[in-house]
């Protein structure tokens, strides 16, 4: 029998966050803001059954699948519900965005029934929050130099993102798009949609953000959301390329002002993009959170 999944709406925030905020998983997939703002790409739907949050969506290559069930009940029963749903729809059964910790839990209740494959492009970069705040030590010397140059070059102001400056943040995003061929690439069109939705629902999503203003204009911003009690997830970071050191400055200032109460900061995946990988590695993550997918052994 198929599960009656529902489209994710802003009105579902509290129902879904009740499961997310109890979770200790640190991956960015369990973020209500990410799910709502990107549902146009993944066609994300959800159901709450027997104390479990069940999420269905379409992966990058349009193979439908599910997230790890979240709840405190019978995990095997929840997985079997999803398997039955996939079969009723004529789909192969997949669980996506699965970490090794999750697979160990799956294996404990369904021994030998599934296989787990990781994808390096999905791995998430997790940092010690104090590293990004203080940038102390020899390994961060280049970052400190870059930020010191920024501070000497510009008369800047850091400020939290509020409704008052959101139009200016959007103006920055559109200017950033102009620097990137107009954001006409399909992935950037999808990102533009997600960005507009994030700023539209900023307060309702519970997002925290910060921006840098120079000469009356917003030139950089960053925003994100708590992922677990000890981890904050950075969902977006933008700076004009013409601002020397803008990315380094907003990275450090946002961490200092908005992430003081967290042990870790998750800066998400590199998506297999070499320049993004090098940038994320340059901040020396303390964890590379592996993710992959799970499928039934007998489905091979």
C-alpha positions as CSV (number, residue, x, y, z in Angstrom):
1,X,0.0,0.0,0.0
2,X,1.3,3.5,-0.9
3,X,1.9,6.1,1.8
4,X,-0.1,9.3,1.6
5,X,2.9,11.7,1.3
6,X,2.2,15.5,1.4
7,X,4.1,18.4,-0.2
8,X,6.3,20.3,2.2
9,X,4.8,23.7,3.1
10,X,6.0,26.5,5.4
11,X,3.1,25.6,7.7
12,X,4.7,22.2,8.3
13,X,7.8,23.8,9.9
14,X,7.0,22.9,13.5
15,X,5.9,19.4,12.8
16,X,9.0,18.6,10.8
17,X,11.4,20.5,13.1
18,X,10.2,18.5,16.0
19,X,12.0,15.5,14.5
20,X,15.0,17.4,13.2
21,X,15.8,19.2,16.5
22,X,15.7,15.9,18.4
23,X,18.1,14.3,15.9
24,X,21.9,14.1,16.6
25,X,22.7,13.8,12.9
26,X,24.9,16.6,11.6
27,X,24.2,16.4,7.9
28,X,22.6,19.3,6.1
29,X,19.7,17.2,4.6
30,X,17.9,17.4,8.0
31,X,17.3,21.1,7.7
32,X,13.7,22.4,7.2
33,X,15.0,25.5,5.4
34,X,17.0,23.4,2.9
35,X,14.0,21.0,2.3
36,X,11.5,23.8,1.8
37,X,13.7,26.1,-0.3
38,X,14.8,23.2,-2.6
39,X,11.6,21.3,-2.9
40,X,11.1,22.6,-6.4
41,X,14.2,20.6,-7.5
42,X,13.6,17.5,-5.5
43,X,9.8,17.4,-5.3
44,X,10.0,16.7,-1.6
45,X,7.0,15.2,0.2
46,X,6.6,13.9,3.8
47,X,4.4,11.8,6.1
48,X,4.4,11.2,9.8
49,X,3.4,7.6,10.7
50,X,3.8,5.7,14.0
51,X,6.0,8.4,15.5
52,X,8.4,8.5,12.4
53,X,9.0,11.3,10.0
54,X,9.2,9.8,6.5
55,X,10.5,11.9,3.6
56,X,10.3,11.0,-0.1
57,X,12.0,12.9,-2.9
58,X,13.7,12.6,-6.3
59,X,17.5,12.5,-6.4
60,X,19.7,14.3,-8.8
61,X,19.2,11.7,-11.5
62,X,15.5,11.6,-10.8
63,X,15.4,8.1,-9.2
64,X,12.8,8.5,-6.4
65,X,13.9,7.5,-2.9
66,X,13.6,8.3,0.8
67,X,15.5,9.9,3.6
68,X,16.5,8.0,6.8
69,X,13.3,7.7,8.9
70,X,13.5,9.9,12.0
71,X,11.8,8.9,15.2
72,X,12.0,6.9,18.4
73,X,9.9,3.9,17.5
74,X,10.5,0.7,15.6
75,X,13.1,1.6,12.9
76,X,12.6,-1.8,11.0
77,X,8.9,-1.2,10.8
78,X,9.5,2.3,9.4
79,X,11.9,1.0,6.8
80,X,9.5,-1.8,5.8
81,X,6.8,0.8,5.3
82,X,9.0,2.7,2.9
83,X,10.0,-0.6,1.1
84,X,6.3,-1.4,0.7
85,X,5.6,2.1,-0.6
86,X,8.4,1.9,-3.2
87,X,7.1,-1.5,-4.4
88,X,3.5,-0.2,-4.7
89,X,4.8,2.7,-6.9
90,X,6.9,0.3,-9.1
91,X,10.1,1.9,-7.9
92,X,13.4,0.4,-6.7
93,X,13.9,1.1,-3.0
94,X,16.6,3.7,-2.1
95,X,17.5,5.6,1.0
96,X,19.6,8.6,0.1
97,X,21.9,11.0,2.1
98,X,22.8,8.0,4.4
99,X,25.8,8.4,6.6
100,X,27.9,5.4,8.0
101,X,26.2,6.0,11.4
102,X,22.8,5.6,9.8
103,X,23.8,2.5,7.9
104,X,25.0,0.9,11.1
105,X,21.6,1.5,12.6
106,X,19.9,0.1,9.5
107,X,22.2,-3.0,9.5
108,X,21.4,-3.6,13.2
109,X,17.7,-4.0,12.5
110,X,17.9,-5.4,9.0
111,X,21.1,-7.4,9.0
112,X,22.4,-8.3,5.5
113,X,19.4,-6.9,3.7
114,X,21.0,-3.8,2.3
115,X,24.2,-2.6,0.7
116,X,25.7,0.9,1.2
117,X,27.5,3.0,-1.4
118,X,29.1,6.3,-0.7
119,X,29.6,9.2,-3.1
120,X,32.5,11.5,-2.4
121,X,30.7,14.5,-4.0
122,X,28.0,14.2,-1.2
123,X,30.5,14.3,1.7
124,X,30.0,17.3,4.0
125,X,32.7,19.4,5.4
126,X,32.4,19.9,9.2
127,X,34.7,22.3,11.1
128,X,35.5,23.1,14.7
129,X,33.5,26.3,15.2
130,X,36.4,27.9,17.2
131,X,38.8,27.3,14.3
132,X,36.6,29.4,12.0
133,X,36.0,32.0,14.6
134,X,39.6,32.6,15.8
135,X,41.6,31.3,12.8
136,X,44.5,30.6,15.2
137,X,47.6,28.7,14.3
138,X,50.1,28.5,11.4
139,X,47.7,26.7,9.1
140,X,45.3,29.6,9.2
141,X,47.9,32.3,8.6
142,X,46.9,32.8,4.9
143,X,43.3,33.3,6.0
144,X,44.3,35.8,8.7
145,X,46.4,37.7,6.2
146,X,43.5,37.9,3.7
147,X,41.1,39.2,6.4
148,X,43.6,41.7,7.8
149,X,44.1,43.1,4.3
150,X,40.3,43.3,3.9
151,X,40.0,45.3,7.2
152,X,42.7,47.7,6.2
153,X,41.3,48.2,2.7
154,X,37.6,48.8,3.4
155,X,35.5,50.8,5.8
156,X,33.1,48.0,6.5
157,X,30.2,47.1,8.8
158,X,29.0,43.7,9.9
159,X,25.3,43.5,10.6
160,X,22.8,40.7,11.2
161,X,20.3,40.0,8.4
162,X,16.9,41.4,9.2
163,X,13.9,42.1,7.1
164,X,15.1,45.7,6.6
165,X,18.2,44.6,4.7
166,X,16.9,41.6,2.9
167,X,16.1,43.6,-0.3
168,X,19.8,44.7,-0.3
169,X,20.9,41.1,0.2
170,X,18.8,40.1,-2.8
171,X,20.4,42.9,-4.8
172,X,23.8,41.5,-4.0
173,X,22.6,38.0,-5.1
174,X,21.5,39.4,-8.5
175,X,24.8,41.3,-8.9
176,X,26.6,38.0,-8.0
177,X,24.5,36.4,-10.8
178,X,25.7,39.0,-13.2
179,X,29.3,38.0,-12.3
180,X,28.4,34.4,-13.1
181,X,26.9,34.7,-16.6
182,X,23.5,35.8,-15.4
183,X,22.8,32.6,-13.4
184,X,21.4,31.0,-16.6
185,X,23.0,27.5,-15.9
186,X,20.3,25.1,-14.7
187,X,21.8,24.6,-11.3
188,X,22.1,28.4,-10.7
189,X,18.5,28.9,-11.8
190,X,17.5,26.4,-9.2
191,X,19.7,28.2,-6.6
192,X,18.1,31.5,-7.5
193,X,14.7,30.0,-6.8
194,X,16.0,28.6,-3.4
195,X,17.6,31.9,-2.5
196,X,14.5,33.9,-3.2
197,X,12.4,31.5,-1.1
198,X,14.9,31.6,1.8
199,X,14.8,35.4,2.0
200,X,11.0,35.5,1.5
201,X,10.5,33.1,4.5
202,X,13.6,34.1,6.4
203,X,12.1,34.7,9.9
204,X,9.6,31.8,9.6
205,X,12.3,29.4,8.6
206,X,14.3,30.4,11.7
207,X,17.3,31.3,9.6
208,X,20.2,33.3,11.1
209,X,22.3,35.5,8.8
210,X,24.9,38.1,8.7
211,X,26.1,40.6,6.1
212,X,28.9,43.0,5.3
213,X,28.1,46.5,4.2
214,X,30.6,48.9,2.5
215,X,29.7,52.4,1.4
216,X,26.0,51.8,2.0
217,X,25.9,48.6,-0.1
218,X,25.7,44.9,1.0
219,X,28.7,43.2,-0.6
220,X,28.6,39.8,1.2
221,X,26.2,37.7,3.2
222,X,25.9,34.3,4.8
223,X,23.0,32.5,6.4
224,X,22.1,29.1,7.8
225,X,20.3,27.1,10.5
226,X,20.9,24.7,13.4
227,X,21.3,21.1,12.3
228,X,21.7,19.4,15.7
229,X,22.2,20.6,19.3
230,X,26.0,21.0,18.7
231,X,26.1,21.8,14.9
232,X,25.2,24.9,12.8
233,X,24.8,24.5,9.1
234,X,25.8,27.3,6.7
235,X,23.5,27.1,3.7
236,X,24.6,30.0,1.7
237,X,27.5,32.4,1.4
238,X,28.0,35.1,-1.3
239,X,30.4,37.9,-1.9
240,X,31.1,40.2,-4.9
241,X,34.4,39.0,-6.5
242,X,35.5,42.6,-6.8
243,X,35.7,42.8,-3.0
244,X,39.2,41.5,-2.2
245,X,38.8,39.1,0.8
246,X,35.0,39.3,0.9
247,X,34.5,35.6,1.1
248,X,37.1,35.2,3.8
249,X,35.7,38.1,5.8
250,X,32.1,37.0,5.8
251,X,33.1,33.4,6.6
252,X,35.0,34.5,9.8
253,X,32.6,37.3,10.9
254,X,29.5,35.1,10.4
255,X,31.1,32.3,12.5
256,X,32.1,34.8,15.2
257,X,28.7,36.5,15.5
258,X,26.3,33.7,14.8
259,X,28.0,30.4,15.7
260,X,29.5,31.0,19.1
261,X,27.2,28.6,20.8
262,X,28.0,25.6,18.6
263,X,30.8,23.1,18.7
264,X,30.8,22.5,14.9
265,X,29.9,24.3,11.7
266,X,28.8,22.3,8.7
267,X,29.6,24.0,5.4
268,X,27.9,21.3,3.3
269,X,29.2,19.4,0.2
270,X,31.6,20.4,-2.6
271,X,29.2,18.8,-5.2
272,X,32.3,17.4,-7.0
273,X,33.4,20.9,-8.0
274,X,37.2,21.1,-7.8
275,X,37.4,24.8,-6.9
276,X,34.8,24.4,-4.2
277,X,36.6,21.4,-2.8
278,X,39.9,23.3,-2.6
279,X,38.1,26.2,-0.9
280,X,36.5,24.0,1.7
281,X,39.7,22.0,2.3
282,X,41.6,25.3,2.9
283,X,39.7,25.8,6.1
284,X,40.9,22.4,7.5
285,X,37.7,20.5,8.4
286,X,37.8,18.3,11.4
287,X,35.4,15.8,9.9
288,X,34.4,14.8,6.3
289,X,31.0,13.4,6.8
290,X,30.6,10.6,4.3
291,X,27.1,10.1,2.7
292,X,25.7,7.7,0.1
293,X,22.8,5.6,-0.7
294,X,21.3,2.3,0.5
295,X,19.5,-0.2,-1.7
296,X,18.3,-3.8,-1.2
297,X,20.9,-6.5,-1.8
298,X,18.4,-8.6,-3.8
299,X,17.7,-5.5,-6.1
300,X,21.2,-5.8,-7.8
